[in-house]
Amino acid sequence: PRKELPMFPEYRDLITKLNLLPNLPPQFPLAQFGLSSSPDLATVASAFPLYISDPLQSQAAMAYLLIKNRVSTAITLGPDLNAVITGALSSTTLRSPPLAFDFSHNDHRAGQAFMWSRILSTVDTLIGLLKAAEFDPVTHESFWDRTLIYVATDFGRTRVRPSGSTSFGTGHDLNNGVLLISPLVKGNTILGGVDPLTTLTYGFDARTGQAQVGKVTSNEADIFSGVLTAMGVDTSGSGLPDASAFKV
């Protein structure tokens, strides 16, 4: 029988497949050290043109390469708390404010709009790359057909603003929601809702999807079970709730 090679990076040539640097001496003299750029570099650089200077684009670019080369099945990425400024001194552009989403302490509306645009545009670009990458040549499934993106948060924001104010800051609040994007979940669906009188989110029945207006405590078990259910994991015997409401 044919002897399989160990699954070490050297045998899979991951130093090349995951290399986002161009051969650009003297800054990146790859050829001098016998190295080459990823064969997907042109595709990634076209999708994320600021990947060298913007950490979020760098993370998304590497996430794509890790998935496409079947190195990882679970990847975490997100903005850090440092401001990101790109361009020459004469024409700089702010790509991310200091503190990222926490800039909402200073200016809620602008901070939220800026950061959600940043997050969702990055996610959209990553989805486009995954859709274009074939996972199975027989079924013609793409990598996106087998991917779920979970946009998480560890807290929400206070719902009160000074009357008539268009610019205001906000504090932390434990009440929040999350976003799931995937062909594996029931799309165009809101589980739970927002109370128009308090603007607080409320929960749902994980099996039926029926809104539970009085449920304002954490839906952590429901959401965790929903993610596993959507990914086809058998949760029977785990103690997790039936999360049929998430499944297509």
Secondary structure, DSSP 8 states (H G I E B T S, - for coil): --------HHHHTHHHHT-----BTTTB-TGGGT----TTHHHHHHH-TTTTT-HHHHHHHHHHHHHHTTS-S-------SS-EEES-GGG-EEEE-TTGGGGGGT-HHHHHHHHHHHHHHHHHHHHHHHHHSEEETTTTEESGGG--EEE--S-EE-----TT-SS----EES----EEE-TTB-SS---SEE-TTT--EEEE-TTT--EETT--S--HHHHHHHHHHHTT---TTSS----GGGB-
